[in-house]
């Protein structure tokens, strides 16, 4: 059994499945980094809001004060329900190769 398999009972757990309509319009997010800021867990992910196009960085979080768990994560969305990238492409500079957003870690 791998290092973290005991947390999930040895089963694969998909948090955001592009085939699941609740993930939203084919959104494909991956390469997660998880951190705790204050009393809230945050996940930062690379992906595309509709499964294609330029890679962006997105965030997700469970409700404030929730314990770390594979369940309860909600992708950050705007008022229309679209995935909301953390920074627009206009924020690109030489440090990220003018748009090289492939892994938040």
JOTARA-V336624 format. One record per residue. PHI is phi in whole degrees, -180 to 180 (999 if undefined). OMEGA is omega as a letter, one per 20 degrees, with the letter a starting at -180 (* if undefined). BURIAL is b if it has 9 or more other C-alpha atoms within 8 Angstrom, else e. Layout:
phi=<PHI & PHI>
omega=<OMEGA & OMEGA>
burial=<BURIAL & BURIAL>
This chain:
phi=<999 & -66 & -57 & -109 & -60 & -64 & -71 & -113 & 70 & 76 & -105 & -75 & -126 & -92 & -84 & -133 & -99 & -62 & -84 & -93 & -56 & -69 & -74 & 97 & 49 & 77 & -58 & -122 & -127 & -158 & 56 & -74 & -123 & -117 & -139 & -113 & -118 & 66 & -103 & -127 & -84 & -131 & -122 & -115 & -135 & -96 & 165 & -126 & -67 & -123 & 83 & -154 & 97 & -65 & -72 & -125 & -108 & -121 & -128 & -148 & -156 & -82 & -61 & -54 & 83 & -68 & -74 & -65 & -158 & -73 & -101 & 94 & -74 & -125 & -67 & -75 & -126 & -84 & -66 & -92 & 95 & -78 & -58 & -109 & -66 & -69 & -143 & -71 & -62 & -67 & -83 & -68 & -145 & -59 & -62 & -114 & 66 & 55 & 128 & -79 & -105 & -112 & -156 & -64 & -76>
omega=<r & a & a & a & r & r & a & r & r & a & r & r & r & r & a & a & a & r & a & a & a & r & r & r & r & r & r & a & a & r & a & r & a & r & r & r & a & r & a & r & r & r & r & a & r & r & r & a & r & r & r & r & a & r & r & r & a & r & r & r & r & r & r & r & a & r & r & a & r & a & r & r & r & r & r & a & r & a & r & r & r & r & a & r & a & r & r & a & r & r & a & r & a & a & r & r & a & r & a & a & a & a & a & r & *>
burial=<e & e & e & e & b & b & e & b & e & e & e & e & e & e & e & e & e & b & e & b & e & e & b & b & e & b & b & b & b & e & b & b & b & e & e & e & e & e & e & b & b & b & b & b & b & b & b & b & b & b & b & e & e & e & b & b & b & b & b & b & b & b & e & e & e & e & e & e & e & e & e & e & b & e & b & b & b & e & e & e & e & b & b & e & b & e & e & e & e & e & e & b & e & e & e & b & e & e & e & e & b & b & b & b & e>
